[in-house]
Amino acid sequence: MNSGSSRGKKKAGDKVPTVIGTGGLDNVVGYHLRLAQEASFAAYARMVGDTRIWPGWYSLLKIINDNPGINQTELSLATGRDKSTLTASLRELGKAGLVEKTRDETDRRNVRLILSAAGGEQLRQLESHALAHDKEIDRIVGSDNRVMFLQILKKLAEELKQRP
């Protein structure tokens, strides 16, 4: 019999506990960074409303737009994503007709990325949602804390990226 504890298999009608133990994660920064990222992506996805659009596409489209001809290695560095994850995302962006790939004239093994016309239009739509989402984050964090918050996030990303 399941009394609503986190042990055992859940059955339809089982009550979910109001408080779930997190095993001492209450003060673990990385845990809360991940929760914040998931919550941010989910809120952005709800704002966009199109279930075919993954929230991470905005940053990919934005960076490709701002750096026409960027290659996958450069895009991987700019986004902090490993190349295998990026490959799957780029495949989906290509299938959706948002990104075009061309071969580098000087090194045919190198693939360059540009936005298609549809990609540019999609970026404009996503950008308006991103601005609204950023305003909501400012409301939560406090606009007077924005600069410091961004500095801390950037410092975390930069310094942790360099660790062995």
Secondary structure, DSSP 8 states (H G I E B T S, - for coil): ---S-SSS---TT----SS---TTGGG-HHHHHHHHHHHHHHHHHHHH--TTS-TTHHHHHHHHHHSTTEEHHHHHHHHT--HHHHHHHHHHHHHTT-EEEEE-SS-TT-EEEEE-HHHHHHHHHHHHHHHHHHHHHHHHH-GGGHHHHHHHHHHHHHHHHT--
